[in-house]
Amino acid sequence: MQILPPQAPILALLALMVAGCGGGGSSTVPDATTITSRNLTATNDPANIGVTFESGTDVATFTVDGVELSDIDREPDFDNGDVKLYRDFSQGISAFAVSTPDSAGAVLQRSGILTPKFSGATFARLTEVTIPESGSSDYAGDYAGYIRETEDGTPQIFRYVNGDVSLMVDFETNEVSGAITNRVTRFNGGNQIDLNNPLADVTLETTALDAQGGFAGSATGGQLLRGGDDTTLATSRYGGLVSGGDSLGEVVGAVVIDHSCCTDEAMTEVGIFLAN
């Protein structure tokens, strides 16, 4: 994984380090020279996803397993708040990404008949934070990603998905929980809402907050509701990092949701969120 901070693009994450806990009533991570970066592996066609941003802009460069992709352009009509879409329709490549001075992240995939196919998520905290040992914070923000449906292993339908994310972080009990609500699917061509395929809300189940301000847990819900032909949850997981500098003002993370339908169909959703 490779994420470069907008304010210091020359820094390369070739060897990731995570500082340990400090003494007293809080822990400071990372130190002034380290950046915490994590990923969430997609179920189908997993790949090592990377993204860099030009300083002070939303111009992004994406990599897959260290190889740079070309001609991945902004498509602002498909943005969902702070989550921005990049894509090259001719290559079947789509990416949703977030970038602030304190956080960055992306989900990236190739669908359709073109190869090689890939899918994955990456997110990072770019600045130092101090994790308290008491109190709690509520966060709310934007979520966006993509859904891929397959039949007998062959890609059939591809959609974008938007939603609202909410998270509660309890620093005293070291727990994180949340939800993704108001979820809608959109056709990736004209960006119209798909009224025939509504989505259920996702519950981000309570999970542990680690000493680095990161978390990883399971999720439930998120089914594609199709009037008696609903999908069935197989596995679902999420992860993230508390970020936002001294104020701990934001959380960046990702979600992977796997579903099955009937006997030979499967659906995978991968999305990124930024909440503040």
Secondary structure as UniProt FT lines:
FT   STRAND          2..4
FT   TURN            6..7
FT   TURN            9..10
FT   TURN            24..25
FT   STRAND          26..29
FT   TURN            32..33
FT   STRAND          36..41
FT   STRAND          49..53
FT   TURN            55..56
FT   STRAND          60..64
FT   TURN            65..66
FT   STRAND          67..68
FT   STRAND          73..74
FT   HELIX           76..78
FT   TURN            81..82
FT   STRAND          83..88
FT   HELIX           89..91
FT   STRAND          93..99
FT   STRAND          103..110
FT   TURN            112..113
FT   STRAND          119..125
FT   STRAND          129..132
FT   STRAND          136..151
FT   TURN            152..153
FT   STRAND          154..170
FT   TURN            171..174
FT   STRAND          175..187
FT   TURN            188..190
FT   TURN            195..196
FT   STRAND          202..209
FT   TURN            211..212
FT   STRAND          214..221
FT   STRAND          232..243
FT   HELIX           245..247
FT   STRAND          250..261
FT   TURN            262..264
FT   STRAND          265..275
//
